[in-house]
C-alpha cells in the first residue's frame, strides 16, 4: 500500500510530466502546480489528503481529455476532405 505522502509525490510528478504540452506553456503550468501544492502543504488529516489526491486524479483525467481533444482537432484539420479556398 502506498502512503499518503507517496501518493502526493506521485501525483505531483504525474502532473508535472503532463504539463510539458500544456497550451499556455510548461513554465506557466509548473508555477501554478507548485502554488496549488504549497497551498495545501499544511494539511495533515489523512482523509483530507485522500480527498485532495482524488481531486488531483480528476485533474489528470481532464488534462488527458484536453490533450486528446487537441490531437483529434489536429488530425481532423490535417485530413479534412473539405478545402476552404
N, C-alpha and C positions, 0 to 999 in steps of 0.2 A: 504494500500500500504506500502511496506517495503522500508525504507530509504536506501540510498546508503551505509551508514555506516553499517547498519544491514545486508545488502546483503553481504558485505565483511566479516563480522564476521561469518555469516552462512556458507559462502564458506570456510573460514579458518577451522571452526570446522568440516565440512564435509570432507575436505581433510585430516585433522589430524586424523579423525576416520578411513578413508580409508587407511592411511599409516601403520596401525597396521600389515598388512600382506604383506607389500612391500618386494620384493625379497632381496633387499640389506639391509634390517633391518629398524626398526622403527626409531632409532636414526638418521640414515643417511637421511631418508625421512623428519623427523621433522626439522633437521637443514637446509636442502635445502628449505623446505617450508617457514621457518622463514626468510631466506635470500631473497627469492623471494618477500614476502610480505613487508619486510623492504625496499627493493629496490624501491618499488612503493608507499611508505608511504607518500611521499611529494606531490602526485598528488591530486588536489582538484577540477579539472574540472569534473562535473557530467557525461558528455558524455564520457570522457576518462575512468572514473571509470566503466561505463557500458560496455565499450569495454573490459576492463581487467576482469570484472566479467564474461562476455561471454567466454573469453579465459579460465578462471578458470573452468567454467562449462564443457567446451570441455575436459579439462584435467581430470575432474572427470569421464567423459564417457570413456576416453581412459584407465584410471586405472581400471574401471569396466570391460572393454573388456580384459585387461591383466589378471585380476583375473579369468574371465570366461574361457579364453584360458588355463590357468594353471589348473583349475578344470577339463576341458574337457580332457586335456592330461593325468591327473592323473587317471581319470576314464577309459579312453581308455587303458592305460597301465595296470590297475588293472584287467579289464575284457576282455582283448585281448585273442582271442582264439589261436593265434599263440604262440608256445613255442620256444623260441630261445635257445635251448640247444644242 
